[in-house]
Amino acid sequence: MPSHHHAIPNRRARAVRTIAENSASPTPSGTVPELSDESAVLGLMDLDWVDTAFDRLTSAFESDREVLHAVACKAVPLPSLLRRLADAGAGCEVASPGELELALSAGFAPDRIVFDSPAKTWAELRRAVDLGVSINADNFDELARLDSILAERNSTTATAASARIGVRINPQSGTGAIGALSTATETSKFGIGLADPGAREALIEAYLARPWLNQIHVHSGSQGISLDKAAVGIRAAVDLAEEINARAGARRISRIDIGGGLSVNFDGEDVTPTFADYRAVLEEQVPSLFDFDIVTEFGRALLAKAGTILTRVEYAKTTGGRRIVMTQAGVQVATRTAYAPNDWPLRILPFTPDGNPKIAEAADTEIVPTDVAGPACFSGDLLARERMLPRLDAGDLVAVPETGAYYFSNPFSYNLLPRVPIFGYRTATDGGIEFSLIRRGQAVAEILAEAGEPELRPLSPDSSHSSAEQTAHVG
Ligand SMILES: Cc1ncc(COP(=O)(O)O)c(C=O)c1O
Protein backbone atom coordinates (compact mmCIF):
# COMPACT_ATOMS: atom_id res chain seq x y z
CA MET A 1 0.00 0.00 0.00
CA PRO A 2 1.43 3.38 -0.93
CA SER A 3 1.59 5.60 2.06
CA HIS A 4 0.93 9.34 1.62
CA HIS A 5 3.01 11.82 3.53
CA HIS A 6 1.89 15.33 2.86
CA ALA A 7 3.85 16.26 5.93
CA ILE A 8 7.14 15.90 4.01
CA PRO A 9 6.26 18.25 1.08
CA ASN A 10 4.52 20.67 3.43
CA ARG A 11 7.53 21.00 5.72
CA ARG A 12 9.85 21.21 2.71
CA ALA A 13 7.79 24.04 1.17
CA ARG A 14 7.82 25.94 4.45
CA ALA A 15 11.56 25.47 4.84
CA VAL A 16 12.17 26.72 1.28
CA ARG A 17 9.97 29.78 1.84
CA THR A 18 11.70 30.58 5.13
CA ILE A 19 15.12 30.31 3.49
CA ALA A 20 14.00 32.41 0.48
CA GLU A 21 12.71 35.15 2.78
CA ASN A 22 15.88 35.08 4.83
CA SER A 23 18.04 35.19 1.69
CA ALA A 24 16.18 38.29 0.44
CA SER A 25 16.69 40.09 3.76
CA PRO A 26 19.00 38.14 6.03
CA THR A 27 18.34 38.29 9.74
CA PRO A 28 21.44 38.93 11.83
CA SER A 29 20.64 36.04 14.22
CA GLY A 30 22.06 33.60 11.69
CA THR A 31 19.95 30.59 12.64
CA VAL A 32 18.07 30.46 9.32
CA PRO A 33 20.21 29.32 6.39
CA GLU A 34 20.76 31.71 3.52
CA LEU A 35 21.28 31.18 -0.18
CA SER A 36 24.14 33.53 -0.99
CA ASP A 37 27.27 33.63 -3.13
CA GLU A 38 29.10 31.88 -0.28
CA SER A 39 26.39 29.24 0.06
CA ALA A 40 24.66 28.94 -3.30
CA VAL A 41 23.76 25.28 -2.59
CA LEU A 42 22.27 23.98 0.65
CA GLY A 43 21.65 20.44 1.82
CA LEU A 44 18.49 20.24 3.92
CA MET A 45 17.38 17.36 6.15
CA ASP A 46 13.84 17.05 7.49
CA LEU A 47 14.57 15.86 11.03
CA ASP A 48 10.89 15.21 11.83
CA TRP A 49 10.82 12.76 8.94
CA VAL A 50 14.03 11.04 10.10
CA ASP A 51 12.37 10.50 13.49
CA THR A 52 9.15 9.26 11.89
CA ALA A 53 10.94 6.93 9.50
CA PHE A 54 12.96 5.39 12.33
CA ASP A 55 9.80 4.96 14.46
CA ARG A 56 8.07 3.23 11.56
CA LEU A 57 11.03 0.92 11.03
CA THR A 58 11.08 0.03 14.71
CA SER A 59 7.38 -0.75 14.85
CA ALA A 60 7.40 -2.63 11.55
CA PHE A 61 10.07 -5.02 12.86
CA GLU A 62 8.71 -5.52 16.37
CA SER A 63 9.65 -8.98 17.60
CA ASP A 64 9.92 -11.05 20.75
CA ARG A 65 13.60 -11.35 20.04
CA GLU A 66 16.26 -8.63 19.87
CA VAL A 67 16.23 -6.39 16.80
CA LEU A 68 19.09 -3.98 16.09
CA HIS A 69 18.48 -1.38 13.39
CA ALA A 70 22.03 -0.48 12.34
CA VAL A 71 21.70 2.57 10.11
CA ALA A 72 24.06 2.40 7.11
CA CYS A 73 26.64 5.10 7.85
CA LYS A 74 27.60 5.36 4.15
CA ALA A 75 24.14 6.75 3.38
CA VAL A 76 24.61 9.70 5.71
CA PRO A 77 28.03 10.06 7.34
CA LEU A 78 27.00 13.09 9.38
CA PRO A 79 27.84 12.89 13.09
CA SER A 80 24.96 14.91 14.54
CA LEU A 81 22.38 13.05 12.47
CA LEU A 82 23.87 9.73 13.50
CA ARG A 83 23.83 10.91 17.12
CA ARG A 84 20.11 11.67 16.82
CA LEU A 85 19.55 8.14 15.50
CA ALA A 86 21.74 6.65 18.25
CA ASP A 87 19.62 8.49 20.82
CA ALA A 88 16.49 7.07 19.18
CA GLY A 89 17.89 3.56 19.74
CA ALA A 90 19.55 2.83 16.41
CA GLY A 91 22.81 0.99 15.82
CA CYS A 92 25.22 1.78 12.99
CA GLU A 93 26.56 -0.26 10.07
CA VAL A 94 30.06 0.79 9.02
CA ALA A 95 32.37 -0.32 6.23
CA SER A 96 35.67 1.52 6.64
CA PRO A 97 37.97 2.74 9.42
CA GLY A 98 36.60 6.27 8.98
CA GLU A 99 33.01 5.13 9.32
CA LEU A 100 33.88 2.99 12.34
CA GLU A 101 35.51 5.90 14.19
CA LEU A 102 32.68 8.23 13.16
CA ALA A 103 30.10 5.82 14.58
CA LEU A 104 32.02 5.62 17.86
CA SER A 105 32.32 9.39 18.09
CA ALA A 106 28.62 9.78 17.26
CA GLY A 107 27.90 7.78 20.41
CA PHE A 108 27.08 4.24 19.27
CA ALA A 109 28.20 1.64 21.79
CA PRO A 110 30.50 -0.97 20.19
CA ASP A 111 27.90 -3.72 20.56
CA ARG A 112 25.53 -1.62 18.45
CA ILE A 113 28.02 -1.25 15.60
CA VAL A 114 28.25 -3.72 12.70
CA PHE A 115 31.45 -3.74 10.62
CA ASP A 116 30.96 -4.95 7.03
CA SER A 117 33.75 -3.93 4.66
CA PRO A 118 34.57 -6.58 2.01
CA ALA A 119 38.34 -5.88 2.18
CA LYS A 120 39.18 -5.43 5.85
CA THR A 121 42.89 -5.07 6.58
CA TRP A 122 44.60 -6.81 9.51
CA ALA A 123 44.64 -3.52 11.41
CA GLU A 124 40.93 -2.93 10.84
CA LEU A 125 40.09 -6.45 12.01
CA ARG A 126 42.22 -6.08 15.15
CA ARG A 127 40.56 -2.79 16.00
CA ALA A 128 37.11 -4.30 15.47
CA VAL A 129 37.91 -7.38 17.59
CA ASP A 130 39.38 -5.24 20.38
CA LEU A 131 36.32 -2.99 20.39
CA GLY A 132 33.93 -5.94 20.37
CA VAL A 133 31.86 -4.60 17.47
CA SER A 134 29.88 -7.05 15.40
CA ILE A 135 31.87 -8.20 12.36
CA ASN A 136 30.63 -9.79 9.18
CA ALA A 137 33.47 -11.61 7.43
CA ASP A 138 33.37 -11.55 3.67
CA ASN A 139 35.27 -14.71 2.80
CA PHE A 140 37.18 -17.75 4.10
CA ASP A 141 40.53 -15.95 4.17
CA GLU A 142 39.07 -13.28 6.39
CA LEU A 143 37.89 -16.02 8.75
CA ALA A 144 41.47 -17.32 8.85
CA ARG A 145 42.68 -13.84 9.78
CA LEU A 146 40.10 -13.73 12.54
CA ASP A 147 41.37 -17.13 13.78
CA SER A 148 44.87 -15.67 14.16
CA ILE A 149 43.71 -12.44 15.75
CA LEU A 150 41.55 -14.27 18.28
CA ALA A 151 44.46 -16.60 19.07
CA GLU A 152 46.80 -13.59 19.38
CA ARG A 153 44.38 -11.91 21.71
CA ASN A 154 43.74 -15.21 23.47
CA SER A 155 40.20 -14.00 23.65
CA THR A 156 38.13 -16.54 21.78
CA THR A 157 35.84 -17.06 24.70
CA ALA A 158 35.50 -13.42 25.67
CA THR A 159 34.82 -12.41 22.09
CA ALA A 160 32.31 -15.17 21.60
CA ALA A 161 30.50 -13.97 24.68
CA SER A 162 30.46 -10.32 23.71
CA ALA A 163 30.66 -9.90 19.94
CA ARG A 164 28.38 -11.10 17.21
CA ILE A 165 30.54 -12.39 14.37
CA GLY A 166 29.16 -13.71 11.14
CA VAL A 167 29.88 -14.39 7.49
CA ARG A 168 28.29 -12.66 4.56
CA ILE A 169 26.67 -15.02 2.13
CA ASN A 170 25.83 -14.30 -1.48
CA PRO A 171 22.59 -16.13 -2.25
CA GLN A 172 23.36 -15.70 -5.98
CA SER A 173 19.71 -14.89 -6.48
CA GLY A 174 20.29 -12.50 -9.35
CA THR A 175 20.38 -8.88 -10.34
CA GLY A 176 17.95 -6.08 -9.54
CA ALA A 177 17.02 -3.04 -11.63
CA ILE A 178 20.41 -1.36 -11.11
CA GLY A 179 23.40 -3.54 -12.02
CA ALA A 180 25.97 -1.55 -10.05
CA LEU A 181 23.95 -1.94 -6.84
CA SER A 182 23.10 -5.62 -7.19
CA THR A 183 25.17 -7.65 -4.76
CA ALA A 184 23.58 -11.09 -5.14
CA THR A 185 24.62 -11.79 -8.71
CA GLU A 186 26.43 -15.00 -9.58
CA THR A 187 29.81 -13.26 -9.66
CA SER A 188 29.26 -10.43 -7.17
CA LYS A 189 32.35 -9.34 -5.23
CA PHE A 190 30.48 -9.62 -1.92
CA GLY A 191 30.36 -12.59 0.39
CA ILE A 192 30.59 -16.32 -0.20
CA GLY A 193 28.59 -17.60 -3.19
CA LEU A 194 26.34 -20.28 -1.71
CA ALA A 195 25.52 -21.97 -4.99
CA ASP A 196 29.14 -22.47 -6.06
CA PRO A 197 30.21 -26.12 -6.04
CA GLY A 198 31.15 -27.18 -2.51
CA ALA A 199 30.76 -23.69 -1.07
CA ARG A 200 27.75 -24.36 1.11
CA GLU A 201 29.31 -27.42 2.74
CA ALA A 202 32.63 -25.60 3.24
CA LEU A 203 30.79 -22.76 4.90
CA ILE A 204 28.86 -25.06 7.20
CA GLU A 205 32.14 -26.73 8.21
CA ALA A 206 33.73 -23.34 8.80
CA TYR A 207 30.87 -22.46 11.14
CA LEU A 208 30.97 -25.82 12.94
CA ALA A 209 34.72 -25.43 13.50
CA ARG A 210 34.35 -21.96 15.04
CA PRO A 211 32.00 -21.73 18.01
CA TRP A 212 32.49 -17.94 18.08
CA LEU A 213 30.63 -17.60 14.77
CA ASN A 214 27.06 -16.80 15.72
CA GLN A 215 25.57 -14.71 12.92
CA ILE A 216 24.81 -14.86 9.18
CA HIS A 217 24.74 -11.77 6.99
CA VAL A 218 23.04 -11.18 3.67
CA HIS A 219 22.44 -7.96 1.71
CA SER A 220 21.12 -8.67 -1.76
CA GLY A 221 21.58 -5.13 -3.00
CA SER A 222 20.20 -1.65 -2.69
CA GLN A 223 17.81 0.47 -4.77
CA GLY A 224 16.09 -1.67 -7.42
CA ILE A 225 15.93 -4.96 -5.48
CA SER A 226 12.32 -6.14 -5.13
CA LEU A 227 10.94 -7.27 -1.78
CA ASP A 228 10.58 -10.79 -3.17
CA LYS A 229 14.20 -10.90 -4.31
CA ALA A 230 15.38 -9.63 -0.93
CA ALA A 231 13.26 -12.32 0.75
CA VAL A 232 14.92 -15.05 -1.35
CA GLY A 233 18.33 -13.98 -0.02
CA ILE A 234 17.12 -13.82 3.57
CA ARG A 235 15.53 -17.21 3.21
CA ALA A 236 18.87 -18.63 2.08
CA ALA A 237 20.51 -17.18 5.21
CA VAL A 238 17.82 -18.55 7.52
CA ASP A 239 17.89 -22.02 5.90
CA LEU A 240 21.65 -22.10 6.33
CA ALA A 241 21.41 -21.01 9.97
CA GLU A 242 18.86 -23.74 10.69
CA GLU A 243 21.06 -26.36 9.06
CA ILE A 244 24.15 -25.26 11.00
CA ASN A 245 22.24 -25.27 14.27
CA ALA A 246 20.80 -28.71 13.53
CA ARG A 247 24.21 -30.16 12.71
CA ALA A 248 25.84 -28.52 15.73
CA GLY A 249 23.03 -29.82 17.92
CA ALA A 250 23.05 -26.36 19.49
CA ARG A 251 21.80 -22.89 18.75
CA ARG A 252 25.10 -21.65 17.35
CA ILE A 253 23.55 -19.06 15.03
CA SER A 254 21.39 -16.72 17.03
CA ARG A 255 21.23 -13.68 14.80
CA ILE A 256 20.51 -12.98 11.14
CA ASP A 257 21.72 -9.71 9.63
CA ILE A 258 19.31 -9.02 6.77
CA GLY A 259 21.18 -5.97 5.42
CA GLY A 260 19.40 -2.92 4.05
CA GLY A 261 18.28 -2.29 0.53
CA LEU A 262 14.61 -1.33 0.77
CA SER A 263 13.98 0.70 -2.39
CA VAL A 264 12.82 4.30 -2.35
CA ASN A 265 10.25 5.89 -4.64
CA PHE A 266 12.09 8.72 -6.41
CA ASP A 267 9.06 9.57 -8.61
CA GLY A 268 6.86 11.36 -6.11
CA GLU A 269 5.97 11.99 -2.49
CA ASP A 270 4.54 8.54 -1.74
CA VAL A 271 6.65 6.45 0.61
CA THR A 272 6.50 3.07 -1.05
CA PRO A 273 7.29 0.30 -0.39
CA THR A 274 7.06 0.79 3.37
CA PHE A 275 8.95 -1.03 6.12
CA ALA A 276 5.58 -2.59 7.03
CA ASP A 277 5.25 -3.92 3.45
CA TYR A 278 8.70 -5.49 3.82
CA ARG A 279 7.78 -7.07 7.15
CA ALA A 280 4.62 -8.52 5.58
CA VAL A 281 6.60 -10.11 2.73
CA LEU A 282 9.13 -11.57 5.18
CA GLU A 283 6.36 -12.94 7.45
CA GLU A 284 4.90 -14.61 4.41
CA GLN A 285 8.08 -15.93 2.80
CA VAL A 286 10.54 -16.45 5.66
CA PRO A 287 8.46 -16.67 8.84
CA SER A 288 11.25 -18.43 10.77
CA LEU A 289 13.46 -15.33 10.42
CA PHE A 290 11.59 -14.07 13.47
CA ASP A 291 12.87 -17.01 15.55
CA PHE A 292 16.27 -15.28 15.42
CA ASP A 293 17.63 -11.98 16.69
CA ILE A 294 17.74 -9.63 13.73
CA VAL A 295 20.01 -6.86 12.47
CA THR A 296 18.90 -4.50 9.72
CA GLU A 297 21.17 -2.08 7.83
CA PHE A 298 18.87 0.38 6.12
CA GLY A 299 20.20 3.62 4.67
CA ARG A 300 18.26 4.97 1.74
CA ALA A 301 14.79 3.94 2.93
CA LEU A 302 15.33 5.74 6.23
CA LEU A 303 16.93 8.90 4.92
CA ALA A 304 16.42 9.63 1.21
CA LYS A 305 13.02 11.25 1.65
CA ALA A 306 14.34 13.52 4.39
CA GLY A 307 16.79 15.32 2.12
CA THR A 308 16.49 18.22 -0.31
CA ILE A 309 19.16 20.04 -2.28
CA LEU A 310 18.23 23.71 -2.56
CA THR A 311 19.93 26.04 -5.01
CA ARG A 312 19.17 29.08 -7.13
CA VAL A 313 19.37 29.68 -10.83
CA GLU A 314 22.50 31.77 -11.48
CA TYR A 315 21.89 32.08 -15.21
CA ALA A 316 19.26 30.87 -17.65
CA LYS A 317 19.84 30.56 -21.37
CA THR A 318 18.46 28.80 -24.42
CA THR A 319 20.82 26.75 -26.59
CA GLY A 320 19.72 24.72 -29.60
CA GLY A 321 16.15 25.27 -28.50
CA ARG A 322 16.81 23.84 -25.03
CA ARG A 323 16.23 25.89 -21.91
CA ILE A 324 19.32 25.48 -19.76
CA VAL A 325 19.52 26.73 -16.21
CA MET A 326 22.96 27.05 -14.69
CA THR A 327 23.20 26.41 -10.96
CA GLN A 328 25.95 25.73 -8.43
CA ALA A 329 24.48 22.26 -7.67
CA GLY A 330 25.85 19.47 -9.79
CA VAL A 331 28.08 16.44 -9.66
CA GLN A 332 29.55 17.41 -6.26
CA VAL A 333 26.17 16.86 -4.57
CA ALA A 334 24.49 14.48 -7.04
CA THR A 335 27.31 12.27 -8.23
CA ARG A 336 25.22 9.23 -9.05
CA THR A 337 22.71 11.23 -11.04
CA ALA A 338 25.40 13.01 -13.04
CA TYR A 339 27.23 9.81 -13.95
CA ALA A 340 24.30 7.38 -14.23
CA PRO A 341 21.31 9.58 -15.03
CA ASN A 342 19.06 6.74 -16.14
CA ASP A 343 19.54 4.79 -12.92
CA TRP A 344 19.19 7.84 -10.66
CA PRO A 345 16.60 10.30 -11.97
CA LEU A 346 15.76 13.05 -9.49
CA ARG A 347 12.66 15.22 -9.28
CA ILE A 348 13.05 18.97 -9.80
CA LEU A 349 10.76 21.29 -7.85
CA PRO A 350 10.92 24.87 -9.13
CA PHE A 351 10.26 27.84 -6.86
CA THR A 352 10.04 31.57 -7.49
CA PRO A 353 12.70 33.82 -5.92
CA ASP A 354 10.36 34.51 -2.98
CA GLY A 355 10.09 30.79 -2.27
CA ASN A 356 6.65 29.92 -3.66
CA PRO A 357 6.20 26.93 -5.95
CA LYS A 358 6.64 28.11 -9.55
CA ILE A 359 3.54 27.04 -11.42
CA ALA A 360 3.34 27.82 -15.13
CA GLU A 361 -0.17 29.35 -15.11
CA ALA A 362 0.43 31.42 -12.01
CA ALA A 363 3.76 32.68 -13.34
CA ASP A 364 2.17 33.27 -16.74
CA THR A 365 4.83 31.21 -18.45
CA GLU A 366 5.02 28.07 -20.56
CA ILE A 367 6.36 24.62 -19.77
CA VAL A 368 9.54 23.94 -21.73
CA PRO A 369 12.10 21.13 -21.92
CA THR A 370 14.83 22.15 -19.50
CA ASP A 371 18.29 20.97 -18.52
CA VAL A 372 19.17 21.76 -14.91
CA ALA A 373 22.94 22.08 -14.99
CA GLY A 374 25.65 22.19 -12.35
CA PRO A 375 28.92 24.11 -12.29
CA ALA A 376 31.39 21.33 -13.15
CA CYS A 377 33.43 21.10 -16.32
CA PHE A 378 31.79 18.20 -18.14
CA SER A 379 28.58 18.11 -20.10
CA GLY A 380 27.10 15.31 -18.04
CA ASP A 381 26.99 17.59 -15.01
CA LEU A 382 23.19 17.81 -15.04
CA LEU A 383 20.62 17.23 -12.32
CA ALA A 384 17.93 16.75 -14.97
CA ARG A 385 17.82 16.77 -18.75
CA GLU A 386 14.94 17.68 -21.06
CA ARG A 387 12.68 17.93 -18.05
CA MET A 388 9.34 19.63 -18.72
CA LEU A 389 9.42 22.58 -16.31
CA PRO A 390 7.89 26.04 -16.15
CA ARG A 391 10.34 28.35 -17.92
CA LEU A 392 12.94 29.17 -15.29
CA ASP A 393 14.81 32.44 -14.99
CA ALA A 394 17.84 33.66 -13.09
CA GLY A 395 16.95 34.05 -9.43
CA ASP A 396 14.37 31.26 -9.38
CA LEU A 397 15.02 28.48 -6.89
CA VAL A 398 15.37 24.78 -7.58
CA ALA A 399 14.72 22.15 -4.92
CA VAL A 400 15.76 18.55 -5.51
CA PRO A 401 14.00 16.19 -3.10
CA GLU A 402 14.79 12.57 -2.17
CA THR A 403 18.48 13.46 -1.73
CA GLY A 404 18.86 12.63 1.97
CA ALA A 405 20.93 9.47 1.39
CA TYR A 406 24.09 9.20 -0.74
CA TYR A 407 23.73 12.73 -2.20
CA PHE A 408 24.92 15.94 -0.52
CA SER A 409 26.24 13.96 2.43
CA ASN A 410 28.57 12.07 0.01
CA PRO A 411 30.30 14.96 -1.75
CA PHE A 412 32.57 14.51 -4.75
CA SER A 413 35.47 16.93 -5.06
CA TYR A 414 35.89 17.21 -8.84
CA ASN A 415 36.79 20.77 -9.89
CA LEU A 416 37.55 21.33 -6.18
CA LEU A 417 33.90 22.14 -5.67
CA PRO A 418 33.27 22.61 -1.96
CA ARG A 419 31.27 20.43 0.39
CA VAL A 420 27.99 22.26 0.81
CA PRO A 421 26.52 23.32 4.13
CA ILE A 422 23.85 21.01 5.54
CA PHE A 423 21.03 22.11 7.81
CA GLY A 424 18.42 20.09 9.63
CA TYR A 425 14.92 21.51 9.98
CA ARG A 426 11.98 20.58 12.13
CA THR A 427 8.67 21.96 13.30
CA ALA A 428 9.23 24.02 16.43
CA THR A 429 6.79 24.06 19.33
CA ASP A 430 5.38 27.39 18.09
CA GLY A 431 4.63 25.73 14.73
CA GLY A 432 7.43 27.55 12.88
CA ILE A 433 10.32 25.89 11.11
CA GLU A 434 13.48 25.66 13.17
CA PHE A 435 16.89 25.06 11.57
CA SER A 436 20.08 23.61 12.97
CA LEU A 437 23.52 23.32 11.43
CA ILE A 438 24.61 19.75 10.66
CA ARG A 439 27.77 20.42 8.67
CA ARG A 440 29.43 23.70 7.76
CA GLY A 441 30.13 24.47 4.12
CA GLN A 442 33.74 24.00 3.11
CA ALA A 443 35.86 27.15 2.93
CA VAL A 444 38.38 27.67 0.13
CA ALA A 445 41.24 27.39 2.64
CA GLU A 446 39.95 23.93 3.62
CA ILE A 447 39.77 22.89 -0.03
CA LEU A 448 43.41 23.91 -0.47
CA ALA A 449 44.44 21.98 2.63
CA GLU A 450 42.79 18.88 1.21
CA ALA A 451 44.30 19.35 -2.26
CA GLY A 452 47.83 18.42 -1.19
CA GLU A 453 50.84 19.26 0.90
CA PRO A 454 50.68 22.96 1.69
CA GLU A 455 54.46 23.28 1.49
CA LEU A 456 55.35 23.00 -2.17
CA ARG A 457 58.31 20.73 -2.72
CA PRO A 458 60.04 19.76 -5.92
CA LEU A 459 58.66 16.42 -7.08
CA SER A 460 61.84 15.24 -8.76
CA PRO A 461 65.19 14.62 -7.05
CA ASP A 462 66.84 15.99 -10.22
CA SER A 463 65.23 19.34 -9.70
CA SER A 464 67.66 22.16 -9.11
CA HIS A 465 65.66 23.00 -5.97
CA SER A 466 65.99 19.58 -4.40
CA SER A 467 67.98 19.02 -1.28
CA ALA A 468 69.16 15.85 0.38
CA GLU A 469 66.71 16.38 3.20
CA GLN A 470 63.71 16.73 0.91
CA THR A 471 64.50 13.73 -1.29
CA ALA A 472 65.10 11.62 1.80
CA HIS A 473 61.37 11.73 2.50
CA VAL A 474 60.58 9.71 -0.61
CA GLY A 475 63.69 7.53 -0.35
C1 LIG B 1 26.32 -4.26 3.43
C2 LIG B 1 25.38 -3.14 3.21
N1 LIG B 1 24.42 -2.92 4.11
C3 LIG B 1 23.54 -1.89 3.98
C4 LIG B 1 23.60 -1.03 2.90
C5 LIG B 1 22.62 0.10 2.82
O1 LIG B 1 21.76 -0.05 1.74
P1 LIG B 1 20.49 0.86 1.56
O2 LIG B 1 20.92 2.27 1.69
O3 LIG B 1 20.00 0.55 0.19
O4 LIG B 1 19.48 0.48 2.61
C6 LIG B 1 24.58 -1.22 1.93
C7 LIG B 1 24.66 -0.33 0.78
O5 LIG B 1 25.57 -0.31 0.00
C8 LIG B 1 25.50 -2.31 2.09
O6 LIG B 1 26.46 -2.52 1.20
The ligand as a Tripos MOL2 file, in Angstrom:
@<TRIPOS>MOLECULE
LIG
   16    16     1     0     0
SMALL
NO_CHARGES

@<TRIPOS>ATOM
      1 C1         26.3250   -4.2610    3.4340 C.3       1 LIG1
      2 C2         25.3810   -3.1400    3.2130 C.ar      1 LIG1
      3 N1         24.4170   -2.9240    4.1120 N.ar      1 LIG1
      4 C3         23.5440   -1.8900    3.9780 C.ar      1 LIG1
      5 C4         23.6010   -1.0260    2.9050 C.ar      1 LIG1
      6 C5         22.6170    0.1050    2.8230 C.3       1 LIG1
      7 O1         21.7580   -0.0550    1.7400 O.3       1 LIG1
      8 P1         20.4880    0.8600    1.5580 P.3       1 LIG1
      9 O2         20.9250    2.2660    1.6860 O.co2     1 LIG1
     10 O3         19.9970    0.5540    0.1880 O.co2     1 LIG1
     11 O4         19.4800    0.4790    2.6060 O.co2     1 LIG1
     12 C6         24.5800   -1.2230    1.9350 C.ar      1 LIG1
     13 C7         24.6640   -0.3290    0.7810 C.2       1 LIG1
     14 O5         25.5670   -0.3060    0.0020 O.2       1 LIG1
     15 C8         25.5000   -2.3090    2.0920 C.ar      1 LIG1
     16 O6         26.4570   -2.5240    1.1970 O.3       1 LIG1
@<TRIPOS>BOND
     1     1     2 1
     2     2     3 ar
     3     2    15 ar
     4     3     4 ar
     5     4     5 ar
     6     5     6 1
     7     5    12 ar
     8     6     7 1
     9     7     8 1
    10     8     9 2
    11     8    10 1
    12     8    11 1
    13    12    13 1
    14    12    15 ar
    15    13    14 2
    16    15    16 1
@<TRIPOS>SUBSTRUCTURE
     1 LIG1         1 GROUP 0 **** ****
